[in-house]
Amino acid sequence: MERGVILVTGHVGNWELGGVFFGHQGVKVNVVTLPDGSLQIDAIRGRYRRQYAVNTIVLDGSPSAPLAMLAALKRGEVVAMLVDRWGKADGVPAAFLGGMLDLPRGPFALSRATGAPILPGFVVRDGGTYRGIMEPPMVVERDDFAPYAARVSQALECVIRRCPDQWYNFVAL
C-alpha cells in the first residue's frame, strides 16, 4: 500500500469494528470524524480508538486535518471516513434510495491528488457475528467526481437494502 487506501463507509452495521479489525492486523488506520459536539463523547470515542491503535483526525476547519490525511496516505496507511451525512455545501450529489445524497468531496479529491484508491467497505451483523463487505476499489482519474460518487452511493445503498435494520441514520437527508 505505497499510496495508502481511502476507505469509505456509512452509518450502517458496526463501522467502528472495521478500525479495530485492521488495527489487530497491524494496519495503521486513521478515522476522519467531525466533532460530536459533546466533549465527553469525543473523549470516550478517542480513548476507545487509541486502545485499538486507531488514530482520529478531526475535521475542525483547520488545515491540519487535510495535511494529516495526506501524510497518512503517503505513509501507506488507511484513511477511513463515513460519507452518508454531509450537507449540500461542497458536496457531490448522487442518486440514493430514490432521492439524492450529497457525498463529501474529500475522499474523491484525496484520491485524485494522491492516486490512492477509494475502497467502499462495510461491517455488518450476520447472525451472531460480523462480516466485512468490500466493493471493488476505484482511483479518481478525472476532476468530475460525479461518476465516483455514484459508485460509492450505489455500494452504500446496496448494503442498506440488504441490512435496513442496521442503518443508523438519525438525520434527515
Secondary structure, DSSP 8 states (H G I E B T S, - for coil): -TT-EEEEE-SBB-HHHHHHHHHHTT--EEEEE---S-HHHHHHHHHHHHHTTEEEEE-SSSTHHHHHHHHHHHTT-EEEEE-S---STTEEEEEETTEEEEEESHHHHHHHHH---EEEEEEEEETTEEEEEE---B---SS--HHHHHHHHHHHHHHHHH-GGGB---S--
